[in-house]
Amino acid sequence: LEVAKTRVQSRKPSNQIQNNERAFIFSKTIACLLRIIKNEGLLTLFKGIDAKLFNSVSSGFIYFYAYSMFQAQAKKMLKHKKLPVLINLLAAALAGAVNMILTLPIDNICARLQTEKTNFVNGKRSVLSV
C-alpha cells in the first residue's frame, strides 16, 4: 500500500482536495494499487523497500539514542534521578527534531523511488527497476 499511497499523494496536494473528493481517496488508492499490479507487476509494490527499511531502522535508532542523550544531559544538569514530565516531553521533542533532520533525506529518496514507474526493456522488467 505504501507505493500506491505515495503515488496518490504525489498527484495533487492535499490542500487542493475538495471536501467531496475526500470520500474517494480510499477508492483512488485501491484503483492505483490495482493499476500498478496490472501495468507494472506485483513486485513494483515493493519498490524502495530497502530505502524504507533503512529509514525505519535508522529513524528508531536515532530517535531513542537522541532521547536518552537529552535525558541524561537533563539529569546531569538538574541533578535529579527522576525528571519532571515537562523535561521528558522537551527531550522527546528535541529527539524528534534531530531524528527528522537526519532522516528526511532518506524519506525523500523513498518517495522518489516509489513514485517512479517501473522500467521495462524489450517487454521484460528491467533488473535495475525494482
Residue pairs with C-beta under 8 A, 6 or more apart in sequence:
1 29
1 33
1 45
2 45
2 48
2 52
2 114
3 36
3 44
3 45
3 46
3 47
3 48
3 114
4 29
4 30
4 32
4 33
4 36
4 45
5 29
6 110
6 111
6 114
6 115
7 32
7 36
7 114
7 115
8 25
8 28
8 29
8 32
10 111
10 115
17 25
33 45
36 44
36 45
37 44
37 45
40 117
40 118
41 118
41 125
43 125
43 130
44 118
44 130
46 130
47 113
47 114
47 116
47 118
47 129
47 130
48 109
48 110
48 113
48 114
51 106
51 109
51 110
51 113
52 110
54 106
55 103
55 106
55 107
55 110
58 102
58 103
58 106
59 99
59 103
62 98
62 99
62 102
62 103
63 95
63 96
63 98
63 99
64 95
66 94
66 95
66 98
66 99
67 91
67 92
67 95
70 90
70 91
70 94
70 95
71 83
71 88
71 91
74 83
74 87
74 90
74 91
75 81
75 83
78 87
83 91
118 125
118 126
118 129
118 130
119 125
119 126
119 128
119 129
120 126
120 129
